[in-house]
């Protein structure tokens, strides 16, 4: 029952963070591309192009939506037109991947078909299969400011904390190997729910939105830091004398 409750809480946290989007949207099944209107990814859920992974900025890289898959993409990655059945077969702006699939045309541009690196795991994908995921704030060394982001410990990589700028980004901007760290509680002050990861001289200070969320993160990080990779290992420990 405890495992079921934890899974439901993780699911609710993720769904709330993406403003009601289901974890398997907005991507359509391949056979539905062009035949059914996609659900668009919200602009404020991504900080980079969901195809080429280049960061957006207000001047040189505007956000566009692929009318076939609903991804948020940059102008370069959406500079294609394809006829979409759900829109009366009228030409619509689509991303390169959907253009190739819908038209059968090849694109001369080299798209760098590289092996997916350690940070190139989509936030939505890993969050839907995570040990824990939510928004947190990573404070700076002075403890006064910091970076708010989407933090995930994936099930398939449970000893690493991935940090995304937004819940639908397709690439993490950094990661922290958790093995060997100590998890430190910090007293609550001015409604700030703080805790730390510490190893030698390296210290990370986090702020959670609630005390309950802080406790859940401390527990999850402590398990990863101890090398516990499967829920059943924890259950066996809890069942001890």
N, C-alpha and C positions, 0 to 999 in steps of 0.2 A: 504493500500500500504506500509506503514511503517513497519507493521508486516511482510509482504511478503519479503521486502528488508532485514530485520533483519534475517529472516530464511535462505534466500539465502546466506548471508554473513557467517552465522554460518556453513552452509553446505560446502561452499568453504574453510573456514578456516580448517575444519576437514579433508576434502579430501586432501588439500595440505599437512597437517601435516603427513598423512599416505602415502605420496608419491604416490598418485593416486589410492590407494586401495578404493574400494567402501565400504560404511559403513556396508554392510551386508556380506562382505567377510572377511576372507577366508573360513568361515564355509559353508560347503555344506549342502543341505537338507539331512535328515537321509537316505532317500531311495537312495541317490546318492553316499553314502560312498562306496569306493572300485570300483565303476563303472565309475567314472570320476575323472581325476587327479585334486587335489585341487590347489588353489593358495596359495603358502606358505606365511606365515607372515614373514616379513623381520626381521632378527636377531636384527638389531639396533632399532626395535620398542618395544622390550620387555627387561625388566631387571630381570624377574623371570619366572620360569616354568609356562606355562599357564594351567597346570593341578594341580600340588601340591602346586604351589605358592612359592616354595623355591627360594631365590635369586640365580642368576647365578654369578659365579666368574671364573677367568681365570684358576684356578688350579684344583678345585675339582668338578665343576659342569659345564660340557660342554653343549652347545646347540645342539639339534637334532630336526629334523622335522618329524612329523608323516606323513607318505606317504598317509594316508587316509583322514585326515581332514586338514592338513597343519599347525597345531599349532606348536609353538616352545616349546619343552619340554626337560626335563633333561634326563640323561641316565637311571635313575631308572624308570621314567614314560614311557620310550620308549623301554623298554627291552622286547618287544613282537614282534612276527612275525605273519602275516596274509596274505593269498593269496588275491591279488587285481585284479579284473577283467580287469581294464584298462591297467594293465601291464602283460597281458597274464597269469593271475592266478599264477604269481610267488610270493613267500613269500617276504614281505617287512616289514621294521621296522614301527611299528605303536604304538600309545599310548594305555594305558590300556583300556580306554573307548571304543576306536574303536575296539580293540581286542575282547572285550566282545560282542560288537554288531555284528561284522563280523563272529565270530566263534561260538558264543553261549556258549563258555566256561566260567566258573566262575573263579575268582581269589581269592586265599585264603587270600591274604594280606588285612588287614583292611585299607580301604581308608578314614576313618574318615568322614562318611557322616553327617557332622555337618550342622546346619542351617547357611545359608550364612550371615556372619556378616556385620556390617555397612560399613566396608572398602572393602569387597569382592564383589564389583560391577565392572565388566569389563569396562575398559576405553572406548573401542569402543562402547559398548552397551549404556553407559550413554551419551557419546558424541553425538551419533546420535539422542538422545532425550534430548537435553540440552537447557537451556536458553542461555548459552554462554560457549564456550570452546576454548582454544588456549594454546600455549606455553607462559609461563611467567617465570620470575626469582624471587624467594623469597630471598631477601638479608639478610645477617647476621646482627647482631646488630651494627657492625661498618660501614655497608653500602658499604663495599669494595668488598666482595665476596658473594657467595650465591649458592643456588641450583636452577638449571633450570629444569622445569618439565612441565607436561601437567595438566592444571587446568580446572576443570569442575564444573558448577552449574547445576545439573540435574533437569529436569522438575518435576520428581516425588519426589524430595527432595530439593526444591528451597531455603531453608534457610541454606544450608550447602555447603561449598566449598570443593571439593575433589581434592587432589593433587596426581598425578601419576608421576612415574619416566619417563614413556614413553607412547605414545598414544595407544599402544595395550596391555598394562599390564592388567592382570586379577584381580589385587588387588591394591587399593590405599594405599600409605604408611602413609598417614595422612589425617585428615579432620579438617576444621575450622567451627564451628557453627557461622553464620554471624549475627544472630539476636542481635540487641542492639549495634553493632559496629558503629563507625563513619568513614566515608570515607573522607580522606584528600587528597587534591591535593598538589603536590610538584612541584616547578618550574623546568623547563627543564634545565639540565646542561650537557654539553659535550655529547649531543645527547642521554641522558638518560631520558627516559620517566617514571617518578617515581610517585607512589601514595601510600597511607598508609591506613591500617585498624587499628583503635585504640579503645580500651575500657579499662578504668581504667589505669593500668600500662602496659597492654598488647598491644604491637604495632607490626604490621607486615608491612614490606616495600616491595613493588613489583616493578619490572621494566618490562615494556612492550616493544615490538619491535618498535611500532609506536605510535604517539600521538593519532591517531584515535582509535587504539586498547585499549589504556589506558582509553580514555573517555568511551568506551563501557563497559569496566570492572568496572569503577567507577559507572556508571549508574546501571549496573546489581547488583553490590554489595550493593549499596545504597537501592535499592528496597528490596533486601533480608533482609538487616539490619532493614528495616522498617516493615518487616513482610508481604510485598506484594508478594503473591504467584501465582497470575494469571495475564496474560497479560491484560485481560479485566478490571482489577482494575486500571491499569495504564491508559488505554484508557479513562475510566470514569473520572479520575482526569484531563487528558489533555482536556477533552471536557467541563470542568467547565467554569464559567464566567471569 
